[in-house]
Amino acid sequence: MTKGKGKKKYKMLTWRKLFPFICLVSCFTLDAYAAKDKSSNVTIKTGQSCVTSECHPTMGKDKFVHGPVATSDCSFCHRQDKKDRHTFQPIKNVEALCYECHEKLNTSVGVHKPVTDGKCTKCHDPHQSANQFQLKEVQTGGLG
């Protein structure tokens, strides 16, 4: 065996042994880099949700959850306005948005001033609540 052939064989064996290790290290490094800031440049498509362990881990976990949150359909009420900053806005003004679905309800009983003024979110959480009717606080007196 000549020096040249032995050296070539040595390099090949080293490369074959190192290749899996290099792949493994690369995968973990790339995953860590990708996970570094997942929410900074996320685009949410229609029907897709940002209710995940990375973004909003407690969303949808309360006792009373709004329908679109329960079905992970954020785009039902929100549109993404700044993809580079992962910010969202209601698709309409909040006062009108609630009545897209709730106008058909019998509101002749229990209608109170914040609702008639279109300020539903003064008392009701639009996402979830520990209280029935998604109230932010338990009401002990009359309706506000």
N, CA, C and O atoms as CSV, one atom per row, in Angstrom:
chain,resi,resn,atom,element,x,y,z
A,1,MET,N,N,0.854,-1.176,0.000
A,1,MET,CA,C,0.000,0.000,0.000
A,1,MET,C,C,0.895,1.232,0.000
A,1,MET,O,O,1.862,1.318,0.756
A,2,THR,N,N,0.555,2.176,-0.856
A,2,THR,CA,C,1.361,3.390,-0.959
A,2,THR,C,C,0.821,4.433,-0.008
A,2,THR,O,O,-0.285,4.328,0.521
A,3,LYS,N,N,1.655,5.452,0.189
A,3,LYS,CA,C,1.236,6.530,1.103
A,3,LYS,C,C,-0.037,7.218,0.610
A,3,LYS,O,O,-0.928,7.522,1.402
A,4,GLY,N,N,-0.118,7.459,-0.677
A,4,GLY,CA,C,-1.265,8.182,-1.232
A,4,GLY,C,C,-2.573,7.457,-1.003
A,4,GLY,O,O,-3.563,8.079,-0.618
A,5,LYS,N,N,-2.598,6.148,-1.231
A,5,LYS,CA,C,-3.835,5.384,-1.069
A,5,LYS,C,C,-4.260,5.318,0.397
A,5,LYS,O,O,-5.447,5.421,0.705
A,6,GLY,N,N,-3.313,5.149,1.285
A,6,GLY,CA,C,-3.623,5.084,2.713
A,6,GLY,C,C,-4.181,6.394,3.231
A,6,GLY,O,O,-5.097,6.402,4.053
A,7,LYS,N,N,-3.644,7.487,2.761
A,7,LYS,CA,C,-4.110,8.810,3.177
A,7,LYS,C,C,-5.530,9.055,2.686
A,7,LYS,O,O,-6.357,9.598,3.418
A,8,LYS,N,N,-5.815,8.657,1.451
A,8,LYS,CA,C,-7.139,8.827,0.872
A,8,LYS,C,C,-8.158,7.998,1.658
A,8,LYS,O,O,-9.251,8.478,1.959
A,9,LYS,N,N,-7.802,6.760,1.987
A,9,LYS,CA,C,-8.687,5.892,2.759
A,9,LYS,C,C,-8.955,6.498,4.139
A,9,LYS,O,O,-10.088,6.464,4.619
A,10,TYR,N,N,-7.947,7.039,4.762
A,10,TYR,CA,C,-8.096,7.667,6.076
A,10,TYR,C,C,-9.063,8.846,6.002
A,10,TYR,O,O,-9.928,8.984,6.866
A,11,LYS,N,N,-8.930,9.695,4.986
A,11,LYS,CA,C,-9.828,10.849,4.836
A,11,LYS,C,C,-11.264,10.391,4.619
A,11,LYS,O,O,-12.184,10.976,5.190
A,12,MET,N,N,-11.478,9.360,3.808
A,12,MET,CA,C,-12.815,8.868,3.523
A,12,MET,C,C,-13.467,8.303,4.782
A,12,MET,O,O,-14.644,8.563,5.030
A,13,LEU,N,N,-12.738,7.548,5.568
A,13,LEU,CA,C,-13.293,7.001,6.803
A,13,LEU,C,C,-13.659,8.113,7.775
A,13,LEU,O,O,-14.698,8.042,8.432
A,14,THR,N,N,-12.840,9.116,7.873
A,14,THR,CA,C,-13.124,10.236,8.763
A,14,THR,C,C,-14.382,10.967,8.308
A,14,THR,O,O,-15.237,11.297,9.129
A,15,TRP,N,N,-14.500,11.216,7.037
A,15,TRP,CA,C,-15.663,11.925,6.503
A,15,TRP,C,C,-16.934,11.114,6.741
A,15,TRP,O,O,-17.960,11.672,7.130
A,16,ARG,N,N,-16.876,9.804,6.511
A,16,ARG,CA,C,-18.048,8.953,6.720
A,16,ARG,C,C,-18.474,8.934,8.186
A,16,ARG,O,O,-19.666,8.864,8.485
A,17,LYS,N,N,-17.535,8.993,9.073
A,17,LYS,CA,C,-17.871,9.001,10.499
A,17,LYS,C,C,-18.371,10.368,10.951
A,17,LYS,O,O,-19.249,10.461,11.808
A,18,LEU,N,N,-17.819,11.412,10.381
A,18,LEU,CA,C,-18.200,12.765,10.790
A,18,LEU,C,C,-19.502,13.245,10.159
A,18,LEU,O,O,-20.192,14.080,10.742
A,19,PHE,N,N,-19.847,12.741,8.995
A,19,PHE,CA,C,-21.016,13.235,8.279
A,19,PHE,C,C,-22.304,13.166,9.112
A,19,PHE,O,O,-23.006,14.173,9.196
A,20,PRO,N,N,-22.647,12.031,9.730
A,20,PRO,CA,C,-23.864,11.993,10.557
A,20,PRO,C,C,-23.815,12.991,11.718
A,20,PRO,O,O,-24.820,13.622,12.046
A,21,PHE,N,N,-22.672,13.123,12.316
A,21,PHE,CA,C,-22.525,14.073,13.419
A,21,PHE,C,C,-22.746,15.506,12.929
A,21,PHE,O,O,-23.427,16.290,13.589
A,22,ILE,N,N,-22.179,15.842,11.788
A,22,ILE,CA,C,-22.347,17.188,11.219
A,22,ILE,C,C,-23.815,17.444,10.900
A,22,ILE,O,O,-24.328,18.531,11.164
A,23,CYS,N,N,-24.488,16.455,10.339
A,23,CYS,CA,C,-25.916,16.599,10.035
A,23,CYS,C,C,-26.728,16.836,11.301
A,23,CYS,O,O,-27.596,17.708,11.335
A,24,LEU,N,N,-26.450,16.072,12.321
A,24,LEU,CA,C,-27.165,16.196,13.582
A,24,LEU,C,C,-26.978,17.579,14.190
A,24,LEU,O,O,-27.948,18.214,14.602
A,25,VAL,N,N,-25.754,18.039,14.246
A,25,VAL,CA,C,-25.460,19.366,14.791
A,25,VAL,C,C,-26.135,20.443,13.948
A,25,VAL,O,O,-26.683,21.401,14.494
A,26,SER,N,N,-26.102,20.299,12.639
A,26,SER,CA,C,-26.720,21.279,11.749
A,26,SER,C,C,-28.215,21.367,11.984
A,26,SER,O,O,-28.776,22.462,12.036
A,27,CYS,N,N,-28.862,20.223,12.125
A,27,CYS,CA,C,-30.309,20.215,12.348
A,27,CYS,C,C,-30.676,20.944,13.631
A,27,CYS,O,O,-31.580,21.779,13.630
A,28,PHE,N,N,-29.992,20.641,14.717
A,28,PHE,CA,C,-30.293,21.301,15.983
A,28,PHE,C,C,-29.991,22.791,15.922
A,28,PHE,O,O,-30.733,23.598,16.481
A,29,THR,N,N,-28.927,23.154,15.260
A,29,THR,CA,C,-28.562,24.564,15.148
A,29,THR,C,C,-29.592,25.319,14.332
A,29,THR,O,O,-30.003,26.414,14.716
A,30,LEU,N,N,-30.014,24.754,13.214
A,30,LEU,CA,C,-31.005,25.417,12.371
A,30,LEU,C,C,-32.348,25.504,13.070
A,30,LEU,O,O,-33.026,26.527,12.967
A,31,ASP,N,N,-32.754,24.450,13.786
A,31,ASP,CA,C,-34.005,24.495,14.534
A,31,ASP,C,C,-33.970,25.577,15.598
A,31,ASP,O,O,-34.942,26.313,15.763
A,32,ALA,N,N,-32.881,25.683,16.311
A,32,ALA,CA,C,-32.753,26.708,17.348
A,32,ALA,C,C,-32.797,28.097,16.727
A,32,ALA,O,O,-33.400,29.011,17.290
A,33,TYR,N,N,-32.172,28.259,15.592
A,33,TYR,CA,C,-32.179,29.559,14.913
A,33,TYR,C,C,-33.582,29.902,14.437
A,33,TYR,O,O,-34.016,31.046,14.574
A,34,ALA,N,N,-34.294,28.936,13.882
A,34,ALA,CA,C,-35.650,29.174,13.391
A,34,ALA,C,C,-36.607,29.463,14.538
A,34,ALA,O,O,-37.531,30.260,14.378
A,35,ALA,N,N,-36.405,28.832,15.691
A,35,ALA,CA,C,-37.295,29.023,16.835
A,35,ALA,C,C,-36.983,30.286,17.615
A,35,ALA,O,O,-37.734,30.660,18.516
A,36,LYS,N,N,-35.891,30.943,17.284
A,36,LYS,CA,C,-35.435,32.103,18.041
A,36,LYS,C,C,-36.527,33.154,18.192
A,36,LYS,O,O,-36.738,33.659,19.294
A,37,ASP,N,N,-37.224,33.495,17.114
A,37,ASP,CA,C,-38.276,34.500,17.174
A,37,ASP,C,C,-39.363,34.143,16.173
A,37,ASP,O,O,-39.466,34.754,15.109
A,38,LYS,N,N,-40.159,33.163,16.516
A,38,LYS,CA,C,-41.175,32.676,15.601
A,38,LYS,C,C,-42.272,33.694,15.346
A,38,LYS,O,O,-42.832,33.717,14.250
A,39,SER,N,N,-42.596,34.528,16.307
A,39,SER,CA,C,-43.727,35.426,16.151
A,39,SER,C,C,-43.384,36.720,15.433
A,39,SER,O,O,-44.289,37.498,15.131
A,40,SER,N,N,-42.126,36.982,15.148
A,40,SER,CA,C,-41.771,38.276,14.578
A,40,SER,C,C,-42.147,38.422,13.115
A,40,SER,O,O,-42.383,39.543,12.664
A,41,ASN,N,N,-42.212,37.350,12.363
A,41,ASN,CA,C,-42.514,37.471,10.951
A,41,ASN,C,C,-43.440,36.338,10.533
A,41,ASN,O,O,-43.124,35.568,9.627
A,42,VAL,N,N,-44.574,36.244,11.193
A,42,VAL,CA,C,-45.510,35.164,10.961
A,42,VAL,C,C,-46.677,35.686,10.144
A,42,VAL,O,O,-47.233,36.738,10.459
A,43,THR,N,N,-47.047,34.975,9.117
A,43,THR,CA,C,-48.233,35.304,8.345
A,43,THR,C,C,-49.304,34.287,8.695
A,43,THR,O,O,-49.090,33.079,8.587
A,44,ILE,N,N,-50.457,34.788,9.114
A,44,ILE,CA,C,-51.570,33.922,9.460
A,44,ILE,C,C,-52.538,33.924,8.289
A,44,ILE,O,O,-53.037,34.980,7.900
A,45,LYS,N,N,-52.806,32.762,7.727
A,45,LYS,CA,C,-53.713,32.639,6.592
A,45,LYS,C,C,-55.134,32.480,7.105
A,45,LYS,O,O,-55.340,32.145,8.271
A,46,THR,N,N,-56.115,32.717,6.244
A,46,THR,CA,C,-57.516,32.560,6.597
A,46,THR,C,C,-57.751,31.159,7.137
A,46,THR,O,O,-57.358,30.166,6.525
A,47,GLY,N,N,-58.394,31.098,8.286
A,47,GLY,CA,C,-58.665,29.820,8.919
A,47,GLY,C,C,-57.510,29.277,9.743
A,47,GLY,O,O,-57.661,28.272,10.437
A,48,GLN,N,N,-56.367,29.928,9.673
A,48,GLN,CA,C,-55.208,29.494,10.458
A,48,GLN,C,C,-55.244,30.210,11.801
A,48,GLN,O,O,-55.832,31.285,11.913
A,49,SER,N,N,-54.645,29.646,12.785
A,49,SER,CA,C,-54.701,30.198,14.133
A,49,SER,C,C,-53.319,30.509,14.679
A,49,SER,O,O,-52.332,29.855,14.344
A,50,CYS,N,N,-53.277,31.524,15.526
A,50,CYS,CA,C,-52.039,31.795,16.260
A,50,CYS,C,C,-52.230,31.397,17.728
A,50,CYS,O,O,-51.465,31.808,18.600
A,51,VAL,N,N,-53.263,30.591,17.981
A,51,VAL,CA,C,-53.485,30.054,19.318
A,51,VAL,C,C,-52.618,28.802,19.434
A,51,VAL,O,O,-53.083,27.676,19.260
A,52,THR,N,N,-51.355,29.039,19.732
A,52,THR,CA,C,-50.379,27.957,19.829
A,52,THR,C,C,-49.543,28.168,21.082
A,52,THR,O,O,-49.635,29.208,21.735
A,53,SER,N,N,-48.749,27.198,21.404
A,53,SER,CA,C,-47.897,27.319,22.587
A,53,SER,C,C,-46.854,28.415,22.411
A,53,SER,O,O,-46.366,28.958,23.402
A,54,GLU,N,N,-46.500,28.754,21.166
A,54,GLU,CA,C,-45.506,29.795,20.931
A,54,GLU,C,C,-46.099,31.199,21.032
A,54,GLU,O,O,-45.423,32.122,21.486
A,55,CYS,N,N,-47.356,31.369,20.614
A,55,CYS,CA,C,-47.944,32.718,20.558
A,55,CYS,C,C,-48.864,33.012,21.746
A,55,CYS,O,O,-48.550,33.856,22.585
A,56,HIS,N,N,-49.983,32.322,21.810
A,56,HIS,CA,C,-50.996,32.588,22.832
A,56,HIS,C,C,-51.367,31.279,23.537
A,56,HIS,O,O,-52.423,30.710,23.262
A,57,PRO,N,N,-50.519,30.803,24.432
A,57,PRO,CA,C,-50.728,29.478,25.027
A,57,PRO,C,C,-51.945,29.368,25.942
A,57,PRO,O,O,-52.440,28.261,26.154
A,58,THR,N,N,-52.445,30.474,26.490
A,58,THR,CA,C,-53.592,30.388,27.397
A,58,THR,C,C,-54.913,30.688,26.690
A,58,THR,O,O,-55.981,30.512,27.275
A,59,MET,N,N,-54.849,31.134,25.446
A,59,MET,CA,C,-56.065,31.477,24.710
A,59,MET,C,C,-56.901,30.218,24.478
A,59,MET,O,O,-56.393,29.181,24.050
A,60,GLY,N,N,-58.186,30.339,24.770
A,60,GLY,CA,C,-59.097,29.218,24.580
A,60,GLY,C,C,-59.132,28.241,25.737
A,60,GLY,O,O,-59.736,27.174,25.623
A,61,LYS,N,N,-58.501,28.579,26.841
A,61,LYS,CA,C,-58.419,27.659,27.978
A,61,LYS,C,C,-59.419,27.984,29.093
A,61,LYS,O,O,-59.618,27.170,29.994
A,62,ASP,N,N,-60.053,29.169,29.042
A,62,ASP,CA,C,-61.027,29.516,30.081
A,62,ASP,C,C,-62.299,28.676,29.936
A,62,ASP,O,O,-62.466,27.951,28.954
A,63,LYS,N,N,-63.180,28.779,30.910
A,63,LYS,CA,C,-64.403,27.983,30.931
A,63,LYS,C,C,-65.347,28.361,29.789
A,63,LYS,O,O,-65.984,27.491,29.194
A,64,PHE,N,N,-65.436,29.659,29.484
A,64,PHE,CA,C,-66.328,30.139,28.435
A,64,PHE,C,C,-65.484,30.773,27.331
A,64,PHE,O,O,-64.795,31.769,27.552
A,65,VAL,N,N,-65.548,30.182,26.150
A,65,VAL,CA,C,-64.701,30.609,25.033
A,65,VAL,C,C,-65.586,31.022,23.863
A,65,VAL,O,O,-66.527,30.312,23.510
A,66,HIS,N,N,-65.285,32.164,23.268
A,66,HIS,CA,C,-66.015,32.665,22.106
A,66,HIS,C,C,-65.865,31.687,20.944
A,66,HIS,O,O,-64.799,31.097,20.771
A,67,GLY,N,N,-66.896,31.512,20.164
A,67,GLY,CA,C,-66.915,30.538,19.074
A,67,GLY,C,C,-65.703,30.556,18.154
A,67,GLY,O,O,-65.076,29.514,17.963
A,68,PRO,N,N,-65.346,31.719,17.568
A,68,PRO,CA,C,-64.184,31.736,16.674
A,68,PRO,C,C,-62.880,31.336,17.370
A,68,PRO,O,O,-62.008,30.733,16.745
A,69,VAL,N,N,-62.741,31.663,18.642
A,69,VAL,CA,C,-61.536,31.261,19.385
A,69,VAL,C,C,-61.556,29.749,19.593
A,69,VAL,O,O,-60.532,29.081,19.448
A,70,ALA,N,N,-62.725,29.218,19.934
A,70,ALA,CA,C,-62.857,27.780,20.173
A,70,ALA,C,C,-62.537,26.962,18.924
A,70,ALA,O,O,-62.054,25.834,19.021
A,71,THR,N,N,-62.810,27.540,17.744
A,71,THR,CA,C,-62.522,26.832,16.490
A,71,THR,C,C,-61.199,27.280,15.882
A,71,THR,O,O,-60.881,26.922,14.748
A,72,SER,N,N,-60.432,28.061,16.632
A,72,SER,CA,C,-59.115,28.564,16.191
A,72,SER,C,C,-59.198,29.340,14.882
A,72,SER,O,O,-58.323,29.217,14.026
A,73,ASP,N,N,-60.249,30.136,14.729
A,73,ASP,CA,C,-60.435,30.917,13.508
A,73,ASP,C,C,-60.272,32.403,13.808
A,73,ASP,O,O,-61.250,33.150,13.814
A,74,CYS,N,N,-59.046,32.825,14.054
A,74,CYS,CA,C,-58.754,34.224,14.392
A,74,CYS,C,C,-59.186,35.172,13.282
A,74,CYS,O,O,-59.618,36.293,13.551
A,75,SER,N,N,-59.068,34.722,12.029
A,75,SER,CA,C,-59.380,35.590,10.895
A,75,SER,C,C,-60.875,35.871,10.774
A,75,SER,O,O,-61.278,36.690,9.948
A,76,PHE,N,N,-61.702,35.211,11.579
A,76,PHE,CA,C,-63.133,35.496,11.583
A,76,PHE,C,C,-63.381,36.920,12.072
A,76,PHE,O,O,-64.292,37.593,11.590
A,77,CYS,N,N,-62.581,37.377,13.018
A,77,CYS,CA,C,-62.738,38.717,13.590
A,77,CYS,C,C,-61.530,39.619,13.350
A,77,CYS,O,O,-61.643,40.840,13.455
A,78,HIS,N,N,-60.380,39.034,13.032
A,78,HIS,CA,C,-59.141,39.813,12.921
A,78,HIS,C,C,-58.526,39.724,11.536
A,78,HIS,O,O,-58.704,38.745,10.810
A,79,ARG,N,N,-57.795,40.778,11.193
A,79,ARG,CA,C,-56.954,40.756,9.994
A,79,ARG,C,C,-55.551,41.137,10.432
A,79,ARG,O,O,-55.367,41.937,11.349
A,80,GLN,N,N,-54.582,40.565,9.777
A,80,GLN,CA,C,-53.188,40.865,10.123
A,80,GLN,C,C,-52.804,42.155,9.410
A,80,GLN,O,O,-52.828,42.222,8.181
A,81,ASP,N,N,-52.448,43.182,10.185
A,81,ASP,CA,C,-52.131,44.469,9.562
A,81,ASP,C,C,-50.640,44.697,9.359
A,81,ASP,O,O,-50.252,45.387,8.417
A,82,LYS,N,N,-49.806,44.142,10.209
A,82,LYS,CA,C,-48.355,44.319,10.070
A,82,LYS,C,C,-47.679,42.972,10.236
A,82,LYS,O,O,-47.387,42.543,11.352
A,83,LYS,N,N,-47.432,42.310,9.114
A,83,LYS,CA,C,-46.863,40.963,9.152
A,83,LYS,C,C,-45.480,40.939,9.769
A,83,LYS,O,O,-45.091,39.953,10.394
A,84,ASP,N,N,-44.734,42.024,9.596
A,84,ASP,CA,C,-43.378,42.045,10.145
A,84,ASP,C,C,-43.379,42.190,11.659
A,84,ASP,O,O,-42.374,41.896,12.306
A,85,ARG,N,N,-44.506,42.646,12.243
A,85,ARG,CA,C,-44.569,42.816,13.702
A,85,ARG,C,C,-45.593,41.892,14.343
A,85,ARG,O,O,-45.798,41.948,15.556
A,86,HIS,N,N,-46.244,41.034,13.541
A,86,HIS,CA,C,-47.224,40.079,14.061
A,86,HIS,C,C,-48.310,40.798,14.855
A,86,HIS,O,O,-48.598,40.442,15.998
A,87,THR,N,N,-48.912,41.822,14.229
A,87,THR,CA,C,-49.994,42.556,14.882
A,87,THR,C,C,-51.285,42.368,14.099
A,87,THR,O,O,-51.275,42.210,12.878
A,88,PHE,N,N,-52.388,42.389,14.821
A,88,PHE,CA,C,-53.696,42.145,14.233
A,88,PHE,C,C,-54.675,43.219,14.684
A,88,PHE,O,O,-54.525,43.799,15.759
A,89,GLN,N,N,-55.666,43.473,13.860
A,89,GLN,CA,C,-56.720,44.430,14.164
A,89,GLN,C,C,-58.061,43.761,13.876
A,89,GLN,O,O,-58.122,42.806,13.101
A,90,PRO,N,N,-59.147,44.257,14.498
A,90,PRO,CA,C,-60.471,43.741,14.132
A,90,PRO,C,C,-60.748,44.034,12.658
A,90,PRO,O,O,-60.277,45.036,12.121
A,91,ILE,N,N,-61.519,43.151,12.002
A,91,ILE,CA,C,-61.806,43.358,10.586
A,91,ILE,C,C,-62.751,44.534,10.363
A,91,ILE,O,O,-62.800,45.088,9.264
A,92,LYS,N,N,-63.489,44.912,11.376
A,92,LYS,CA,C,-64.372,46.085,11.343
A,92,LYS,C,C,-64.215,46.782,12.681
A,92,LYS,O,O,-63.513,46.300,13.570
A,93,ASN,N,N,-64.885,47.935,12.814
A,93,ASN,CA,C,-64.843,48.550,14.137
A,93,ASN,C,C,-65.536,47.609,15.119
A,93,ASN,O,O,-66.500,46.930,14.763
A,94,VAL,N,N,-65.056,47.573,16.317
A,94,VAL,CA,C,-65.507,46.597,17.311
A,94,VAL,C,C,-67.007,46.696,17.546
A,94,VAL,O,O,-67.675,45.676,17.718
A,95,GLU,N,N,-67.543,47.909,17.554
A,95,GLU,CA,C,-68.974,48.091,17.801
A,95,GLU,C,C,-69.809,47.337,16.766
A,95,GLU,O,O,-70.809,46.708,17.114
A,96,ALA,N,N,-69.405,47.397,15.501
A,96,ALA,CA,C,-70.155,46.729,14.437
A,96,ALA,C,C,-69.848,45.240,14.367
A,96,ALA,O,O,-70.694,44.452,13.943
A,97,LEU,N,N,-68.678,44.856,14.768
A,97,LEU,CA,C,-68.246,43.466,14.623
A,97,LEU,C,C,-69.109,42.503,15.432
A,97,LEU,O,O,-69.471,41.438,14.932
A,98,CYS,N,N,-69.442,42.852,16.659
A,98,CYS,CA,C,-70.257,41.967,17.501
A,98,CYS,C,C,-71.617,41.697,16.860
A,98,CYS,O,O,-72.152,40.593,16.962
A,99,TYR,N,N,-72.171,42.717,16.200
A,99,TYR,CA,C,-73.503,42.590,15.621
A,99,TYR,C,C,-73.513,41.828,14.306
A,99,TYR,O,O,-74.585,41.572,13.757
A,100,GLU,N,N,-72.358,41.462,13.792
A,100,GLU,CA,C,-72.323,40.604,12.609
A,100,GLU,C,C,-72.993,39.267,12.923
A,100,GLU,O,O,-73.669,38.699,12.066
A,101,CYS,N,N,-72.815,38.770,14.123
A,101,CYS,CA,C,-73.406,37.491,14.522
A,101,CYS,C,C,-74.524,37.658,15.545
A,101,CYS,O,O,-75.515,36.928,15.504
A,102,HIS,N,N,-74.377,38.596,16.446
A,102,HIS,CA,C,-75.281,38.683,17.584
A,102,HIS,C,C,-76.515,39.537,17.347
A,102,HIS,O,O,-77.342,39.644,18.253
A,103,GLU,N,N,-76.684,40.144,16.193
A,103,GLU,CA,C,-77.856,40.973,15.949
A,103,GLU,C,C,-79.134,40.147,15.891
A,103,GLU,O,O,-80.218,40.670,16.151
A,104,LYS,N,N,-79.026,38.882,15.560
A,104,LYS,CA,C,-80.200,38.033,15.429
A,104,LYS,C,C,-80.714,37.522,16.771
A,104,LYS,O,O,-81.798,36.944,16.843
A,105,LEU,N,N,-79.949,37.732,17.823
A,105,LEU,CA,C,-80.374,37.276,19.142
A,105,LEU,C,C,-81.510,38.141,19.659
A,105,LEU,O,O,-81.629,39.308,19.285
A,106,ASN,N,N,-82.342,37.573,20.514
A,106,ASN,CA,C,-83.414,38.344,21.132
A,106,ASN,C,C,-82.796,39.228,22.205
A,106,ASN,O,O,-82.521,38.778,23.317
A,107,THR,N,N,-82.586,40.475,21.859
A,107,THR,CA,C,-81.944,41.394,22.797
A,107,THR,C,C,-82.954,42.302,23.489
A,107,THR,O,O,-82.573,43.296,24.107
A,108,SER,N,N,-84.243,41.967,23.390
A,108,SER,CA,C,-85.239,42.810,24.051
A,108,SER,C,C,-85.169,42.656,25.570
A,108,SER,O,O,-85.591,43.548,26.305
A,109,VAL,N,N,-84.644,41.537,26.034
A,109,VAL,CA,C,-84.478,41.319,27.469
A,109,VAL,C,C,-82.988,41.399,27.778
A,109,VAL,O,O,-82.179,40.744,27.121
A,110,GLY,N,N,-82.632,42.184,28.757
A,110,GLY,CA,C,-81.250,42.243,29.196
A,110,GLY,C,C,-80.364,43.180,28.405
A,110,GLY,O,O,-79.142,43.143,28.552
A,111,VAL,N,N,-80.954,44.022,27.565
A,111,VAL,CA,C,-80.127,44.981,26.829
A,111,VAL,C,C,-79.828,46.141,27.764
A,111,VAL,O,O,-80.739,46.706,28.369
A,112,HIS,N,N,-78.571,46.492,27.883
A,112,HIS,CA,C,-78.168,47.573,28.763
A,112,HIS,C,C,-77.340,48.580,27.983
A,112,HIS,O,O,-76.920,48.324,26.854
A,113,LYS,N,N,-77.119,49.711,28.595
A,113,LYS,CA,C,-76.517,50.851,27.911
A,113,LYS,C,C,-75.215,50.535,27.169
A,113,LYS,O,O,-75.102,50.922,26.006
A,114,PRO,N,N,-74.234,49.865,27.755
A,114,PRO,CA,C,-73.025,49.601,26.962
A,114,PRO,C,C,-73.323,48.861,25.650
A,114,PRO,O,O,-72.689,49.125,24.628
A,115,VAL,N,N,-74.287,47.936,25.683
A,115,VAL,CA,C,-74.626,47.198,24.465
A,115,VAL,C,C,-75.328,48.109,23.468
A,115,VAL,O,O,-74.994,48.103,22.284
A,116,THR,N,N,-76.290,48.887,23.930
A,116,THR,CA,C,-76.989,49.787,23.006
A,116,THR,C,C,-76.049,50.839,22.440
A,116,THR,O,O,-76.285,51.349,21.344
A,117,ASP,N,N,-74.991,51.173,23.165
A,117,ASP,CA,C,-73.988,52.127,22.672
A,117,ASP,C,C,-72.915,51.440,21.818
A,117,ASP,O,O,-72.003,52.095,21.314
A,118,GLY,N,N,-73.031,50.125,21.660
A,118,GLY,CA,C,-72.040,49.394,20.878
A,118,GLY,C,C,-70.726,49.190,21.616
A,118,GLY,O,O,-69.687,49.002,20.981
A,119,LYS,N,N,-70.752,49.223,22.926
A,119,LYS,CA,C,-69.535,49.052,23.744
A,119,LYS,C,C,-69.570,47.703,24.461
A,119,LYS,O,O,-69.358,47.627,25.671
A,120,CYS,N,N,-69.833,46.662,23.715
A,120,CYS,CA,C,-69.967,45.313,24.292
A,120,CYS,C,C,-68.733,44.902,25.088
A,120,CYS,O,O,-68.843,44.249,26.126
A,121,THR,N,N,-67.558,45.289,24.593
A,121,THR,CA,C,-66.315,44.850,25.233
A,121,THR,C,C,-66.024,45.576,26.545
A,121,THR,O,O,-65.029,45.289,27.211
A,122,LYS,N,N,-66.890,46.511,26.912
A,122,LYS,CA,C,-66.732,47.137,28.233
A,122,LYS,C,C,-66.971,46.092,29.322
A,122,LYS,O,O,-66.297,46.093,30.351
A,123,CYS,N,N,-67.927,45.210,29.089
A,123,CYS,CA,C,-68.270,44.179,30.073
A,123,CYS,C,C,-67.909,42.763,29.618
A,123,CYS,O,O,-67.633,41.898,30.450
A,124,HIS,N,N,-67.908,42.524,28.321
A,124,HIS,CA,C,-67.696,41.187,27.774
A,124,HIS,C,C,-66.309,41.066,27.156
A,124,HIS,O,O,-65.861,41.958,26.436
A,125,ASP,N,N,-65.636,39.956,27.443
A,125,ASP,CA,C,-64.343,39.674,26.820
A,125,ASP,C,C,-64.615,39.011,25.468
A,125,ASP,O,O,-65.309,37.996,25.420
A,126,PRO,N,N,-64.094,39.551,24.386
A,126,PRO,CA,C,-64.400,38.989,23.067
A,126,PRO,C,C,-63.706,37.657,22.772
A,126,PRO,O,O,-63.983,37.032,21.748
A,127,HIS,N,N,-62.820,37.223,23.647
A,127,HIS,CA,C,-62.092,35.979,23.401
A,127,HIS,C,C,-62.526,34.852,24.330
A,127,HIS,O,O,-62.909,33.776,23.869
A,128,GLN,N,N,-62.468,35.096,25.638
A,128,GLN,CA,C,-62.772,34.048,26.611
A,128,GLN,C,C,-62.961,34.667,27.984
A,128,GLN,O,O,-62.577,35.811,28.226
A,129,SER,N,N,-63.556,33.899,28.872
A,129,SER,CA,C,-63.738,34.371,30.242
A,129,SER,C,C,-63.980,33.181,31.163
A,129,SER,O,O,-64.410,32.112,30.729
A,130,ALA,N,N,-63.698,33.392,32.424
A,130,ALA,CA,C,-64.033,32.391,33.438
A,130,ALA,C,C,-65.503,32.510,33.816
A,130,ALA,O,O,-66.047,31.636,34.492
A,131,ASN,N,N,-66.154,33.603,33.377
A,131,ASN,CA,C,-67.535,33.890,33.751
A,131,ASN,C,C,-68.494,33.640,32.587
A,131,ASN,O,O,-68.142,33.806,31.419
A,132,GLN,N,N,-69.716,33.235,32.940
A,132,GLN,CA,C,-70.750,32.999,31.935
A,132,GLN,C,C,-71.008,34.273,31.130
A,132,GLN,O,O,-70.861,35.382,31.644
A,133,PHE,N,N,-71.386,34.107,29.889
A,133,PHE,CA,C,-71.625,35.197,28.932
A,133,PHE,C,C,-70.351,35.985,28.650
A,133,PHE,O,O,-70.401,37.115,28.165
A,134,GLN,N,N,-69.230,35.384,28.956
A,134,GLN,CA,C,-67.915,35.984,28.743
A,134,GLN,C,C,-67.783,37.348,29.420
A,134,GLN,O,O,-67.129,38.258,28.910
A,135,LEU,N,N,-68.422,37.458,30.579
A,135,LEU,CA,C,-68.312,38.697,31.347
A,135,LEU,C,C,-66.907,38.819,31.923
A,135,LEU,O,O,-66.318,37.834,32.368
A,136,LYS,N,N,-66.383,40.030,31.909
A,136,LYS,CA,C,-65.047,40.269,32.467
A,136,LYS,C,C,-65.063,40.123,33.978
A,136,LYS,O,O,-64.098,39.648,34.577
A,137,GLU,N,N,-66.168,40.534,34.589
A,137,GLU,CA,C,-66.334,40.423,36.039
A,137,GLU,C,C,-67.726,39.904,36.332
A,137,GLU,O,O,-68.649,40.118,35.546
A,138,VAL,N,N,-67.885,39.223,37.453
A,138,VAL,CA,C,-69.201,38.757,37.865
A,138,VAL,C,C,-70.020,39.972,38.275
A,138,VAL,O,O,-69.575,40.791,39.079
A,139,GLN,N,N,-71.220,40.079,37.716
A,139,GLN,CA,C,-72.097,41.210,38.018
A,139,GLN,C,C,-72.915,40.905,39.266
A,139,GLN,O,O,-73.627,39.902,39.322
A,140,THR,N,N,-72.811,41.773,40.262
A,140,THR,CA,C,-73.577,41.567,41.492
A,140,THR,C,C,-74.789,42.481,41.546
A,140,THR,O,O,-75.790,42.153,42.183
A,141,GLY,N,N,-74.703,43.609,40.890
A,141,GLY,CA,C,-75.818,44.548,40.871
A,141,GLY,C,C,-76.586,44.419,39.574
A,141,GLY,O,O,-76.607,43.359,38.948
A,142,GLY,N,N,-77.216,45.507,39.180
A,142,GLY,CA,C,-77.951,45.522,37.920
A,142,GLY,C,C,-77.006,45.655,36.737
A,142,GLY,O,O,-75.792,45.793,36.892
A,143,LEU,N,N,-77.593,45.610,35.570
A,143,LEU,CA,C,-76.807,45.774,34.351
A,143,LEU,C,C,-76.378,47.218,34.212
A,143,LEU,O,O,-77.172,48.132,34.434
A,144,GLY,N,N,-75.092,47.434,33.835
A,144,GLY,CA,C,-74.503,48.762,33.703
A,144,GLY,C,C,-75.094,49.540,32.680
A,144,GLY,O,O,-74.691,50.682,32.462
